[in-house]
């Protein structure tokens, strides 16, 4: 059950959550499922999906899963068909799957660049267009894409910054094109979130990163999931083409106004 919203807020809805096997994706699946939605999750690793399904089922959430690499259009189409075979439509699509690695831009190989762009941008597009073609164009629905706090550039993560910025612009375009189809398209941009995604970064970066946030703390997976649930709920029915920043003010703070650090993050 959600600690914020009423339990049956998304009753009878069906939600796809890509990358639902761990971290923020699992938190989103748990939140939407706790509000009554049937959940369909996908990811590249079967073992992660199996653990997530077990976790969600223990919470009395109706859930099913299928392996899918969102960079491969055939796998995307197969997963969407699988979802429609197991549920009565697709009301909500959460494009959470993504991936990147920290590195100076001069060191990117073509393979590394393409892997990040294809996952974060092309995979998001494949999933969004496929769901729209196979269901939402005739029934309406909501698309929420998880992006990043890259508004002032993203040094050491230039590849994902470029991809996520493209998703934000794509979202604005689709919001206009698809408004007549009753498809609402929005983004949620997490800031520095205490999740499994932090594990791939050096300890010194993690220890210092919260100091770049005006609220002087990490965000939580639940805070991201609540923003997604808000947009997916009737409260989000007049949002389209928008991006909600769940970042403690990180996107707005520069270096000209110092904010003293506490001894430890809150």
C-alpha positions as CSV (number, residue, x, y, z in Angstrom):
1,X,0.0,0.0,0.0
2,X,1.1,3.5,-0.7
3,X,2.0,5.8,2.2
4,X,0.8,8.9,0.3
5,X,-2.2,8.0,-1.9
6,X,-5.4,6.2,-1.3
7,X,-5.1,2.4,-1.9
8,X,-7.4,2.0,-4.9
9,X,-6.4,5.1,-6.8
10,X,-5.2,3.1,-9.9
11,X,-7.7,0.3,-9.6
12,X,-8.4,-1.5,-12.9
13,X,-5.4,0.3,-14.6
14,X,-2.5,-1.6,-16.3
15,X,1.0,-0.2,-16.1
16,X,4.2,-1.1,-17.9
17,X,7.4,-0.3,-16.1
18,X,10.5,-0.9,-18.1
19,X,13.6,-1.7,-16.1
20,X,11.4,-2.8,-13.2
21,X,13.8,-5.4,-11.9
22,X,15.6,-3.1,-9.3
23,X,16.1,0.3,-8.0
24,X,13.8,3.1,-9.0
25,X,11.9,0.9,-11.5
26,X,11.0,-1.6,-8.8
27,X,9.9,1.3,-6.5
28,X,7.7,2.6,-9.2
29,X,6.2,-0.8,-9.9
30,X,5.6,-1.3,-6.2
31,X,3.9,2.1,-5.8
32,X,1.6,1.8,-8.9
33,X,0.8,-1.8,-7.9
34,X,0.1,-0.7,-4.4
35,X,-2.5,1.7,-5.8
36,X,-4.3,-1.1,-7.5
37,X,-2.7,-1.2,-10.9
38,X,-1.8,-4.5,-12.7
39,X,2.0,-4.3,-13.4
40,X,3.9,-5.6,-16.4
41,X,7.7,-5.3,-16.0
42,X,10.6,-6.0,-18.3
43,X,14.3,-6.0,-18.2
44,X,17.3,-7.7,-19.7
45,X,18.1,-10.0,-16.8
46,X,15.7,-12.8,-15.9
47,X,17.0,-13.2,-12.4
48,X,16.3,-9.6,-11.5
49,X,12.8,-9.9,-12.9
50,X,12.1,-13.1,-11.0
51,X,13.2,-11.5,-7.7
52,X,11.1,-8.4,-8.4
53,X,8.0,-10.4,-9.3
54,X,8.4,-12.4,-6.0
55,X,8.7,-9.1,-4.1
56,X,5.7,-7.5,-5.7
57,X,3.6,-10.7,-5.3
58,X,4.4,-10.7,-1.6
59,X,2.8,-7.3,-1.5
60,X,-0.4,-8.7,-3.1
61,X,0.3,-6.9,-6.4
62,X,-0.8,-8.5,-9.6
63,X,2.4,-8.6,-11.8
64,X,3.9,-10.4,-14.7
65,X,7.2,-10.0,-16.4
66,X,9.2,-10.8,-19.6
67,X,12.8,-10.3,-20.6
68,X,13.2,-7.5,-23.1
69,X,16.1,-5.4,-24.4
70,X,14.4,-2.2,-25.3
71,X,17.1,-1.4,-27.8
72,X,15.7,-4.2,-30.0
73,X,12.4,-3.3,-31.7
74,X,11.4,-7.0,-32.2
75,X,11.7,-7.6,-28.4
76,X,9.8,-4.5,-27.6
77,X,6.9,-5.5,-29.9
78,X,6.9,-9.0,-28.4
79,X,6.8,-7.6,-24.8
80,X,4.0,-5.2,-25.6
81,X,2.0,-8.1,-27.2
82,X,2.7,-10.2,-24.2
83,X,1.3,-7.5,-21.9
84,X,-1.8,-7.1,-24.0
85,X,-2.3,-10.9,-23.9
86,X,-2.2,-10.9,-20.1
87,X,-4.0,-7.7,-19.4
88,X,-7.0,-5.7,-20.6
89,X,-5.0,-2.9,-22.3
90,X,-2.2,-0.5,-21.3
91,X,-3.2,2.6,-19.5
92,X,0.3,3.7,-18.2
93,X,3.7,3.4,-19.7
94,X,6.7,4.2,-17.5
95,X,9.9,4.4,-19.5
96,X,12.3,3.8,-16.6
97,X,14.9,1.5,-18.3
98,X,18.2,3.2,-18.9
99,X,21.9,3.0,-18.3
100,X,25.2,4.9,-18.4
101,X,28.7,4.9,-17.1
102,X,30.8,7.8,-15.9
103,X,33.7,8.7,-18.2
104,X,35.4,11.8,-19.7
105,X,33.8,12.4,-23.1
106,X,37.2,12.0,-24.9
107,X,37.3,8.4,-23.7
108,X,34.0,7.3,-25.2
109,X,34.3,4.5,-27.7
110,X,31.7,4.3,-30.5
111,X,30.3,1.2,-28.8
112,X,30.0,2.9,-25.5
113,X,28.3,6.0,-26.9
114,X,25.8,4.0,-29.0
115,X,25.0,1.7,-26.0
116,X,23.9,4.7,-23.9
117,X,22.1,6.5,-26.7
118,X,20.3,3.4,-27.8
119,X,19.2,2.5,-24.3
120,X,18.2,5.9,-23.1
121,X,16.8,7.5,-26.2
122,X,16.1,4.9,-28.9
123,X,14.8,2.3,-26.5
124,X,12.5,4.9,-24.9
125,X,11.2,5.8,-28.4
126,X,10.7,2.2,-29.5
127,X,8.6,1.4,-26.4
128,X,6.6,4.6,-26.6
129,X,5.8,4.3,-30.2
130,X,4.9,0.6,-30.0
131,X,2.6,1.1,-27.0
132,X,0.9,4.0,-28.8
133,X,0.5,2.0,-32.1
134,X,-0.8,-1.1,-30.4
135,X,-3.1,0.4,-27.8
136,X,-3.0,4.1,-26.7
137,X,-3.7,5.6,-30.1
138,X,-7.2,4.1,-30.0
139,X,-7.7,4.3,-26.2
140,X,-5.6,7.1,-24.8
141,X,-3.2,6.7,-21.9
142,X,-0.3,8.2,-20.0
143,X,3.4,8.0,-20.8
144,X,6.0,9.0,-18.1
145,X,9.7,8.9,-19.0
146,X,12.4,8.9,-16.4
147,X,15.2,11.3,-17.4
148,X,17.9,13.0,-15.5
149,X,19.0,16.3,-13.9
150,X,21.1,17.5,-16.9
151,X,19.8,21.0,-17.4
152,X,23.2,22.7,-16.9
153,X,25.2,20.1,-18.9
154,X,26.3,16.7,-17.6
155,X,30.1,16.5,-17.4
156,X,31.4,12.9,-17.2
157,X,28.0,11.8,-18.4
158,X,27.7,13.7,-21.6
159,X,26.3,10.7,-23.5
160,X,23.3,10.2,-21.1
161,X,22.8,14.0,-20.8
162,X,22.4,14.2,-24.6
163,X,20.0,11.3,-24.6
164,X,17.9,12.4,-21.7
165,X,17.7,16.0,-23.1
166,X,16.5,14.5,-26.4
167,X,13.8,12.5,-24.5
168,X,12.6,15.7,-22.8
169,X,12.3,17.4,-26.2
170,X,10.6,14.3,-27.7
171,X,8.1,14.4,-24.9
172,X,7.2,18.0,-25.7
173,X,6.7,17.1,-29.4
174,X,4.6,14.0,-28.7
175,X,2.5,15.9,-26.1
176,X,1.3,18.2,-28.9
177,X,1.0,15.6,-31.7
178,X,-0.8,13.1,-29.5
179,X,-3.1,15.4,-27.5
180,X,-5.9,14.7,-29.9
181,X,-5.4,11.0,-29.2
182,X,-5.8,11.6,-25.4
183,X,-2.3,10.5,-24.8
184,X,-0.5,12.5,-22.1
185,X,3.3,12.5,-22.3
186,X,5.5,13.7,-19.4
187,X,8.8,13.2,-17.7
188,X,10.1,12.8,-14.2
189,X,13.7,14.0,-13.7
190,X,15.3,12.5,-10.6
191,X,18.2,14.3,-9.0
192,X,20.7,12.4,-6.8
193,X,18.7,9.5,-5.5
194,X,19.9,7.0,-3.0
195,X,19.4,3.8,-5.1
196,X,21.2,0.9,-6.6
197,X,22.1,3.2,-9.5
198,X,24.7,5.0,-7.2
199,X,26.7,1.8,-6.8
200,X,28.4,2.2,-10.2
201,X,30.0,5.6,-9.2
202,X,33.2,6.1,-7.2
203,X,32.8,6.5,-3.4
204,X,34.3,10.0,-3.4
205,X,31.6,11.2,-5.9
206,X,28.8,9.7,-3.8
207,X,30.2,11.2,-0.6
208,X,30.3,14.7,-2.2
209,X,27.3,14.6,-4.4
210,X,24.7,15.5,-1.7
211,X,26.5,18.8,-1.1
212,X,25.5,19.9,-4.6
213,X,21.8,19.8,-3.5
214,X,20.2,22.8,-1.8
215,X,18.2,20.5,0.5
216,X,21.5,18.9,1.5
217,X,20.4,15.3,1.2
218,X,19.9,12.5,-1.2
219,X,16.4,11.8,-2.7
220,X,14.7,8.5,-2.2
221,X,13.3,6.0,-4.6
222,X,9.9,6.5,-3.1
223,X,10.0,10.2,-3.8
224,X,10.5,9.5,-7.5
225,X,7.8,6.8,-7.5
226,X,5.3,9.3,-5.9
227,X,5.9,11.8,-8.7
228,X,5.2,9.1,-11.3
229,X,2.1,8.0,-9.4
230,X,0.9,11.6,-9.3
231,X,1.2,12.0,-13.1
232,X,-0.4,8.5,-13.6
233,X,-3.4,9.4,-11.4
234,X,-6.4,11.6,-12.1
235,X,-4.3,14.4,-10.5
236,X,-2.1,14.4,-13.6
237,X,-4.9,14.7,-16.1
238,X,-4.0,18.2,-17.1
239,X,-0.3,17.7,-17.4
240,X,1.3,17.0,-20.8
241,X,4.7,17.9,-22.1
242,X,5.9,18.7,-18.6
243,X,8.9,17.5,-16.6
244,X,8.7,17.2,-12.8
245,X,12.1,17.6,-11.2
246,X,12.5,15.5,-8.1
247,X,15.9,16.8,-7.2
248,X,15.9,18.9,-4.0
249,X,16.5,22.1,-6.1
250,X,19.6,20.8,-7.7
251,X,18.6,22.0,-11.2
252,X,18.4,25.6,-10.0
253,X,21.4,26.1,-7.8
254,X,24.6,27.5,-9.1
255,X,27.8,28.4,-7.3
256,X,27.1,32.1,-6.7
257,X,25.0,31.6,-3.6
258,X,26.7,29.4,-1.0
259,X,24.6,27.2,1.2
260,X,26.5,26.0,4.3
261,X,27.0,22.3,4.6
262,X,25.9,20.4,7.7
263,X,28.4,17.9,9.2
264,X,26.4,15.0,7.5
265,X,23.5,14.8,5.0
266,X,20.1,14.9,6.6
